[in-house]
Amino acid sequence: MTEHRARGPRGYSLSTRLVHAIRLTARRFVLCASVAAAGTCAWICALDAHGETGARPAATPFFDYRLERPGASHKITVRDLPPPREAESVDNGPKLVPRPAGAWPGAPAGFRVDFYAGGLPNPRLIRTAPNGDFVVAESSTGEVSIFRGVGPDGRALVSQRHFARGLNKPFGLAFYPAGSEPRWLYVGNTDGVVRIPYRNGDLLARGPAQRLADLPGGGLLRGGGHWSRDLAFSPDGKTLYVSVGSRSNVDDTDGNAAEYRRADILAFDLDGDGVPRDAGNPRVHASGIRNAVGIAVHPASGELWASVNERDKLGDDLVPDYITHVEPGGFYGWPWFYIGGHQDPRHPGKHPELASKVIVPDVLLQPHDASLEMTFYDGAQFPPEYRGDIFAAEHGSWNRKARCGYEVVRVPMHGGPRSSGEYEDFLTGFVTASGEVWGRPVGVAVAKDGALMVTDDATNVIWRVSWVGKAK
């Protein structure tokens, strides 16, 4: 290779995008009831009697876990970005501890949080099957497991480990074809896409995995080397989208074979049986996306969206992770630019012709949040204002003095196809007052009954969040 992959012409310059004022509000919540049931606990959350603000407003839109409160709203805009501070970079990985006595995830008023299943080895992405089962990728063991039903205590009725084995760091999961009767479960291994024969109700794979396409694979997490691969089908079932993160933190991609077809969302055109027509030559649907860990298709507009980990080592408050719709042919800046035409100081003067083409994402999150799986809420259990909103798991990362992330966030969509840029804390409380971490959300999925399922690879459990408040 002598140059970076071709870029599409579409994009937005900063001058054409609206920049809004910062808004940071918080609603106080109290955990008001601990309900014992069959040896497990559930927390039900409620507002205090006065609805007073329970978190001190931040002086800037950048904050850490100490200001995370269920229901608190945050917004970061382009004009809020500080200058790069490479010297400020730290290595502050989470110190994991067992869940302390009495510790439980906290949700907004009216929601109940149950322990759904535990003892999983490294539960990562979770998907809901058409029949209501939950399929979970257990990446470190190379397995996929299935969970079914919910009892009165909030726990799974059936836990089937080892639905499929022998996979290579599985992460992305998708059912094909769309509808009530899928025939295949597609799996994003780190080095390729495979599919497993599947019918509703299967608890064991009915056949071996079939390899469909190779992908650039492997890598270690710290400083780059992103290994997870998420999958999503277009609404018409004719395209399979696959996210592939960068090999490095921010290496120049010009003439760099190690970054070929990485930091991209790839698109495979499929035949009528869901097989890539040209498996060795996927299209680049969008580029310059450092690590789109989670991707999902908007249920109404059909647009692809992504939950993205941005780069490290530019300081505590750079670069914001983000959630955004993905423009076909769009360029999102990595490695030379970030969040519009901001030049990365490690690549001075590189590709000035691309600066005006860098798309500014829809929702800027806290830098180093490590935003992972995302999903659109299509259930009917939560209050009506949640319909169509985004939930995303913030895993937490290492490159910040004071921790942030370690929560699930909600992105209000206001009943439309796009966000106005703000997001809210939804499920918090995974960090102790002293900064020790006991929980790390990874996956989110909407259950058939409308509950929200959350995988946690620190406690190795699945949490279930349900609405028990009064109808509005």
Buried (B, 14 or more C-beta within 10 A) or exposed (E): EEEBBEBBEEBBBBEEEEEEEBEBBBBBBEBEEEBEEEEBBBBBBBBEEEEEEBBEEBEEBBBBBBBBBBBBBBBBBBEBBBEBBEEBBBEBBBEEBEBEEEBBBBBBBBBBBBBBBBEBEBBBBBBBBEBEBBBBBBBEBBBBBBBBEBEEBBBBEEBBBBBBEEBBBBBBBBBBBBEEEBEBBBBBBBBBBBBBBBEEEBBEBEEEBEEBBBBBBEBEBEBBBBBBBBBBBBBEBBBBBBBBBBBBBBBBBBEBEBBEBBBBBBBBBBEEEBBBEEBEEBBBBBBBBBBBBBBBBBEBEEBBBBBBBBBBBBBBBBBBBBBBBBBBBBBBBBBBBBBBBBBBEBBEEBBEEBBBBBBBBBBBBBBBBBBBBBBBBEBEBBBEEBBBBBBBBBBBBBBBEBBBBBBBBBBBBEEEBBBBBBBBBBBBBBBBEEBBBBBBBBBBBBBBEBBBBBBBBBBBBBBBBBBEBEEE
